[in-house]
Amino acid sequence: DDKKEVSDSYGDIVGIEEQGNSLTVICENKVLSTYVGATEYQDAQGNPQVVTSDRVLGYLRPLLGDYGTFLKESICNNGEYIYFLDVRNGCFIRKTVNGIFPISGKVQTGGYEYDYKMHTYFKNKCKALMESYYDQGSGSVSIDDYSIREYVKVFTGYDNEYKNLYVTFW
């Protein structure tokens, strides 16, 4: 019996994706990661160590940043990266084995700055999605409201040949 508890503050689990020797757990408000057949601990010097374990799932580790999604169809795993749309933060996210960061807009990581463009587009699109939901007569806009999933569909796909990420709003 190898179960893990996920904090209610992270929201519902929307997707679980394999990435190398770990599982990525995508919740509405947070992304978590756990090793499969291994666990992580800190040695006496405070350095993280990964060791094999007889447990199926290791320590469930929350990743840095408050990213998540409630749109399951927006999750895309191309075997190397996991992508999804975070409507609450108005950005598109890429999860790598080294971490998680938005790929819509400027990002600083590893001492480098990248500009993936489209920050304004995704920010405005996510705002419009929330407003269109409000216009459906729900009375309030709430990320935690399950009925928003009835009005918002975002499908994501990846073309391995051309290395393009495709996003369709419906």
C-alpha angles and dihedrals in degrees: 000000000000109000132155127207118225119205115250088229088070091060126225121334106256101177144358116208132183116233115174110304094342141070122233114212112202114200130179093261106016144029120226133187134204134180119239113228091356140072136208126231137161121249123221091278092052095252116143115245128189116211133173116263138193087228118092095223126039129204112325103233123194112223123229116270131043098259127141143129141225091198107091093183090060092064112101126177115191094179093260104047136023117218132190142157117251103201094180092059094032096234145105114245133210120197115201130176086261098053146290132287142153116268094195107084135355119338130184114204135149092004092303132103121219128189110204091175122213094086093131092044095055093040091053093041092052091047090050091049090054092046093049089053090051089051090057087077100255091137095227141037112234127163087208094055109109093207092069086076088066092061103035125061123169118179121196129192136171129220107210094191096057097023092234128148113214123203124189123189116205 
